[in-house]
């Protein structure tokens, strides 16, 4: 019988059912559909063909949320936990709530602009994270040949740059060291202040990467502490960027502290808890509280069921902490310690390329963008230039 004369369906003696074959447009394979009568089989076949057509369309043109989820699952392992958190936040809280139901081929430039509208007054940092996430998702869709061109090509973040941070002065650095000397947070403060490590790099530093007996003592930055689920601590070899893998010389004031710390510990980590374990997020917050506890600030507390507000000044005893007095008239964060380290390098005249390396920045452009205002722009640096310009 010629192909054109093949019967529409066949009866299966074994199953006692009629069988009609339908083709899956995605795979090209034939699928059997069974029914008790020819009419029932024909009806089921039409329904199955419709299902297959919808399924094929979803695979070739899925809703954005489906593809974004797939993209994240495929690429999450390439990024640090901080970067993964940024992408999850961008996808779940900013992109998908606005355009998640639109099929990916149908997303237009006006749609991605709608994503940015609700965060137009937010920081430039947040907007940049959302734009970056969308660019990566649509770039992957281009490579998968789901779309011809990304709708994000001309999309740029708005918002204001964060205000320039003021590094700690030498007197503030000294006051901070004195305030926490002998406390569990002290080694962390000194490590970040004199090496510029990021918080997660400092907490993930292992003794095997600390070379105190070398003629020029140094540390190797090769891993980081990762807080999964906001608390569970794990060690990851995945750093913020390739540039974050670096070796940093240790100044003498830090070498002696690390020697004493190494003698008192037997665990693998420089900053640790219990039996040498990594610090969890909550453990670190408790340690860092020793710093904020000593800062001049406004506090609210309850006495005999009544709330009281008080401005703590230098020298005041901290309520409910006998023997603890306010000794810092400035606010400090772990990142400010790193910022202070880099600022000190620049103010000391270290070449930009070397500052970039020691800070673990991806390029000197990043270093210049953050620290240009420090580079020979102090009055004492510019004085002779101004006099020369206005000389008679």
N, C-alpha and C positions, 0 to 999 in steps of 0.2 A: 504494500500500500504506500503511495507517495506521501511525503511529509504533509502536503496540503490536505490529505484525506484522513489524517489521523483522527480517531474519535476524541470527542471533547473530554470524556472521562471513561474510566474502566471499573468493572465490578470485581471486587476481591472476594473470591470464594472462601479464602481463609478467614478474613475478618467479617465476611458477610456485610460489607459496606461498599458504597460507591467511593471512588477515589478520583480527585481532580488535582493536577499539578499546577502550582503557581510559582513564578520566578521571583527570587529576592533580588531587587535592582542593585543592592549594595554588594552582594557577593556573586551574583550570577548563578547561584545554585537553585535547583528546583525543590520545592517543598510540597509534600502530599497533604491534601485536605480531604477528610473523610465525612460522609453523611449517609443516613439511612435511605434517602431517596435522591434522585438526580436534582430535584428542585432544592432540597436542603443542602446538598453538596455545592451546587452552583452559588447559593446564597452565602455559605461559609467561605467559599473561595473568594468572592468579591470583598467580603469583610477582611479576609486575611491579606489580600492585595492592598487594600487601603492602609492597613496597619504597617505593612512593609514599606509602603511609599512614605508614610509619615516618619517611620524609623530612619529611612535613608535620608530624608530631608534633615532630620535632627542631627545625623552624623555629618552631613555636608554643610549644614548651616545651623549649628546649635545655638540656643539662647546664650547670651554672654555669661551668665552665672555658671552654666555648665562648663564652658570652655575655661573660664577663669579658675574654677575649682580644679580642673584637669591640669592647667598650667602650674598652679601652685604645688600640687602633689608631685609633679614631675621635677620641679626645679627647687623645691624647698631645701633639699640637701646641699645645694650649692652655696647657701647663705648662712650667716651667723644667726643666732637666735634673735638678736636685736633686729636684724634686717627682716627676718621672717615675721616678727611681730609687726613691723611697719607695713609689710605687704598684706598680712591678714587684716590689719586694721583698715587699710585703704580699700581692700576688696569687700570686706563684710560690712563696713560702716559708711563708706562713701560712694563706692562705684556701683555695686549690685543693687542697693536700695533705690537707685535712680534709673539705671539702664539695664539691670540684670535680666529682665524678661525680654529684652529686644534681641532678635536673632543677630548673630555676629556680623553677617553681611549687610544688615540693615542699619548698623550703627553709623551715624553721620557726625560730622564735626560739631554740629549744633547739639548733638546728644552728649558728647564729651564735655562741651562747654556747660551743659546743664549739671553735670557732675560737680563742676567747680563752683557753680553759683552759691550753693549753701555754705561753702567755706571761704567765700571771697574776703571775709573780714578776718579770717584766721591767719596764723603765722605763715611766713614764706616757707618755713621748714615743712609744715604739714602739707601745704599745697604741692611742694616739690615731691614729697613722698607719694602723693596720689597720682600726680602726673607721671612719675617714673613707673609706678605699677601699671598704669594704663599703657604706657609706651611698650613695656616689656610684653604684656599680654597680646597686644595687637601686632607687635613685631613677630611673635611666635606664630600668630594666625597667618601672617604673610608667608612665613616659611612653610607652614602646613598647607599653603595654597587655598586657604578658606576665603581669603580676601585678597583683592588686588593691591590695595594701598591702605596703610594705617590712617585712621581719621585723626590721629594724635600728632601728626607730623609738625604742625604749626602751633600746637598747644604749649603754652608757657605758664609757669606758676606766677601768681601775683603775690600780694602780701608784703609786709614789711620785714626787712632783715632784723634779726634779734639784736638788741642793743649790745654794743661792744662791752665785753666783760673787762672789769678792772682786775688785773693780777694782784695778788697779795704783795704788799710792800715788804721790805726786809724786816721791819719792826713787827708787822702782822705775822709774818712767818715765824719769827722768834716767839711771839706771844702764843701762837697756836701750838708750837712744839712744847712750850713750857706747860700749857694748859692740859695736855694729854699725856705728858711724859709718865711712863709707868703704867698706863692704862692699856687694855687689849688693843685699842685702835691705834696706838702709837706707831707700831711698825708699818702699818698700812699708810698712815699719813706721811711718814718719812720716805717710804718707798716711792710713793706717787710724787712727792714734792721734789725728790732728787733724781728721778728717772723719767718722769712724765708718762708713766704707764696709765692706760685706761683702767677703769675700775675692774672690769672683767679680766684684763691681762694681769693685774696685780694679784687678784684672788686666785688665778690659775697658775701662778709662777711656782715651779718646782725647784727643789734644792739642786737637782741634777743640772739645772740650767743657770745656776749661780756659781760664778768662778771667782772666789775670793782670794785664792792663792796665786792667781796669775800675776805676772809683773804689772799688768794694767788690769785691775779687777773689772769684771763686767758681768752682765746678765744676757742671756739669750731669750728673746720673746718668741715662744713657739706654741703656746696654747693659751686657752682662756677658760674661765669659769662660766658655765652656761646654766641659767636658772630656768628649768622647765616647769611649766605650770606655776610660774611666779615664785616657786620656793625650792623645789628639788634641785640639788646642785650636781652637775656633771662636768667633766673635763672634755673640752673639744679642741682639736687641732685646727679648727676652722676659725681664722681671725677675720677682722673686718675687711681687710683687703690684702693683696700680696705684699704691699708695702709695710704692713704691720709686722711682718717677720723681720726682726732686726736684732742687732746686738748693741747694748747700751753700756758705756763705761760708768763705773761707780765712783762718785766722789768720796774722799776719805771719811767724812762724817757719817756716811751711810754704811761703809764697809765694817766699821767697828760694831754698829748696831746689828748688822746681819750676822756677824761672827757670834755675838752673844746670844742672838736668837737661835742660831743653829745648834749651839751647845745645849740650849734648854729644850730643844725639840727632838723627836725621833720619827716624825711623820714625813711624808714626801713633799708637803706643801709649805711654802714660806709663811703664808697667812692661813691659819687653820683653826679648827675647833676640836674639842674632845680628843680623840685618839688620832689626831693628825688628819681629820676629814676636811673636805672643802666646806667653806662657809655657805650656809643656805641664805636665801634672801632675808628671811626674818632674823637670822643670826647677825648678818651684816648690819641690818637696820638698828638692832640693839646696840651694837658696838659704836656705830656712827652717832647714836643718840648722845654719847658722852661728849661729842663736839657741840651739837646744838644746845645741849643742856647748859653749857657754859657761855652761851651767847647772850648779849643784851637784847631783850625782846619783850613783847607783850605776852603775858600768860593769863589764862583763865582757869580758876580752880574753885572747888567747892569746900566751904567750911560750915559745918552744922546745917547742911542742907541749902545753904545760900551760895550762889555763884559770885565770885569776886574776880575783878580784872586788875592787873597790876603791871606797870612797866618796870622791868628789871634793869638796873643800871650796874655799871662796873663796881665790883666789890660787894654787891648784894648777895646774901645767902639764898640759894635756890630753894623754894618751898618744897617740903617733903623729901629733901636730899641733904641731910645734916652733913656739914663740913664741906659742901660743894658751893663755891662762890662764882659769880659771873666774872670772867676774866677776858672775854673777847667782845669788843665793840663793833664787830663786823660779822657778816654771814659767810660761811664757807660750805662748799660742796666738793665731792670727790673730783668732779671735772675741773673745778677751780684750781685744784692742786696741779693738775696736768697743765692747765693754761698758764699757771705761774712758772712752771718749769720751762716751757717753750719761750715765754716772755723773757725770762732771765737769759736764755741762750742768745736771743736776738739782741737784747740790750748790752750783752757782753761782746757783741761784734762777730758772733759765729756766722759763717757763710750760710746763705739761704738753703743751698742744696744739702748742707750738713744738718741744718735744722729740720728740713723736710725728712731726712732719713731718720734722725733720732726721734722725731715725733711720730713716725709711721704714717705720714701723709702720702697720698697716692701721687701727688705731683707738687712741684714748687708753686704752682698757681694756687693750690689750696692753701699753702702756707702764707703766700703773699696776700691772699684775699682776707685772711683773718688777722694778720699781724703787720700789715703795711704801716699802720699808724705808729708803730714802735720803731721803725727802721730809720734812724737818723733824723727823726722829726721832733726831737726834744729841743727846747730853746737853746741849750748849750751846744747842740749839734748844728743848729741853724744860724746862730748868732753871727759867725764870721761871714756867712753867705749874705745875710741881710746887710751887714755893714759894707760889704763889697758892692752890693747893688746900689746903695745910696751914697757911695763915696763921691766927693766932689772932684 
